[in-house]
Amino acid sequence: MNEVIRNITRRRTIRRFKSEQVGEDALQAILQAGLYAPSAGGRQGVLFAVSRDNEVNERLGRAKRAHFHIQASSVRGNISKEQPSILDDPSIMNAFYDAPTVITLFGPKQFLYAVNDCSVAAENMMLAAASLGIGSCYIGSAWDSFDDTFGRGILAKWGVRTDYYAVAHVVLGYPSDDAHPTAKPRAEGRILWPREDHG
Ligand SMILES: Cc1cc2nc3c(=O)[nH]c(=O)nc-3n(C[C@H](O)[C@H](O)[C@H](O)COP(=O)(O)O)c2cc1C
């Protein structure tokens, strides 16, 4: 296995963070990885808003958590014993898990591939982060973090164009636990590999 593939298989979602801020060089490298992600039509439409303001991150994370209804969630079961999610532990009140850096990815509202573009950029950033010893968690919906007066004020303050919407967040920080989370076994039967004989 080469280093890239080892990094891909070793990356795990981290939800327990140290309060120490992510280093500037590392953050720049992570953002660079996002900028170099593929994009539909080469359009490079994703906007990345970086917030290292603890108060803003906490308020947005709490707003997102308040929107989340565990009973209504389509996701079931234990997400992670080692790094509990808001589904595993309802007492977690900040959906960003107190991560010191929150990157919000925005895409154009009227664009079919906005979610795809943000997702591939997010994965690039999370892999770059993992390679630098920085933990990350992908938050797959983000509009709800901004769906109140405070959130709308933040969008205006950040200068987000009104024809863009928040697709996802990537939260970043140094992992607080020494033990790296273990991957769940890979679900079987997902690779369909038809026989290649044409006879
Ligand atoms: C589309 C998508 C949405 C996700 N949304 C959240 C989320 O809102 N909150 C969270 O804690 N984790 C979220 N995750 C992270 C998953 O829970 C995590 O990737 C999964 O449990 C597998 O763990 P691993 O990343 O360590 O392999 C999301 C992942 C994906 C791909």
The ligand as an SDF file (V2000), in Angstrom:
LIG
                    3D

 31 33  0  0  0  0  0  0  0  0999 V2000
  -23.0750   12.5450    3.7280 C   0  0  0  0  0  0  0  0  0  0  0  0
  -22.5000   12.4620    5.1230 C   0  0  0  0  0  0  0  0  0  0  0  0
  -23.0800   13.2020    6.1290 C   0  0  0  0  0  0  0  0  0  0  0  0
  -22.5410   13.1590    7.4180 C   0  0  0  0  0  0  0  0  0  0  0  0
  -23.0900   13.9610    8.3830 N   0  0  0  0  0  0  0  0  0  0  0  0
  -22.5930   13.8880    9.6400 C   0  0  0  0  0  0  0  0  0  0  0  0
  -23.1530   14.7210   10.6510 C   0  0  0  0  0  0  0  0  0  0  0  0
  -24.0520   15.5350   10.4160 O   0  0  0  0  0  0  0  0  0  0  0  0
  -22.6400   14.6080   11.9070 N   0  0  0  0  0  0  0  0  0  0  0  0
  -21.6300   13.7380   12.2020 C   0  0  0  0  0  0  0  0  0  0  0  0
  -21.2140   13.6860   13.3570 O   0  0  0  0  0  0  0  0  0  0  0  0
  -21.0650   12.9430   11.2620 N   0  0  0  0  0  0  0  0  0  0  0  0
  -21.5260   13.0010    9.9920 C   0  0  0  0  0  0  0  0  0  0  0  0
  -20.9550   12.2350    9.0080 N   0  0  0  0  0  0  0  0  0  0  0  0
  -19.7990   11.3520    9.3270 C   0  0  0  0  0  0  0  0  0  0  0  0
  -20.2200    9.8730    9.3710 C   0  0  0  0  0  0  0  0  0  0  0  0
  -20.9770    9.6230   10.5390 O   0  0  0  0  0  0  0  0  0  0  0  0
  -18.9530    8.9870    9.3320 C   0  0  0  0  0  0  0  0  0  0  0  0
  -18.2700    9.2230    8.1190 O   0  0  0  0  0  0  0  0  0  0  0  0
  -19.3330    7.5190    9.4270 C   0  0  0  0  0  0  0  0  0  0  0  0
  -19.8740    7.2110   10.6930 O   0  0  0  0  0  0  0  0  0  0  0  0
  -18.1530    6.5890    9.1370 C   0  0  0  0  0  0  0  0  0  0  0  0
  -17.0760    6.8540    9.9980 O   0  0  0  0  0  0  0  0  0  0  0  0
  -15.6170    7.1650    9.4260 P   0  0  0  0  0  0  0  0  0  0  0  0
  -15.6880    8.4790    8.7000 O   0  0  0  0  0  0  0  0  0  0  0  0
  -14.7470    7.2020   10.6400 O   0  0  0  0  0  0  0  0  0  0  0  0
  -15.2430    6.0430    8.5020 O   0  0  0  0  0  0  0  0  0  0  0  0
  -21.4350   12.3000    7.7020 C   0  0  0  0  0  0  0  0  0  0  0  0
  -20.8560   11.5680    6.6680 C   0  0  0  0  0  0  0  0  0  0  0  0
  -21.3630   11.6640    5.3770 C   0  0  0  0  0  0  0  0  0  0  0  0
  -20.6800   10.8960    4.2660 C   0  0  0  0  0  0  0  0  0  0  0  0
  1  2  1  0
  2  3  1  0
  2 30  2  0
  3  4  2  0
  4  5  1  0
  4 28  1  0
  5  6  2  0
  6  7  1  0
  6 13  1  0
  7  8  2  0
  7  9  1  0
  9 10  1  0
 10 11  2  0
 10 12  1  0
 12 13  2  0
 13 14  1  0
 14 15  1  0
 14 28  1  0
 15 16  1  0
 16 17  1  0
 16 18  1  0
 18 19  1  0
 18 20  1  0
 20 21  1  0
 20 22  1  0
 22 23  1  0
 23 24  1  0
 24 25  2  0
 24 26  1  0
 24 27  1  0
 28 29  2  0
 29 30  1  0
 30 31  1  0
M  END
$$$$
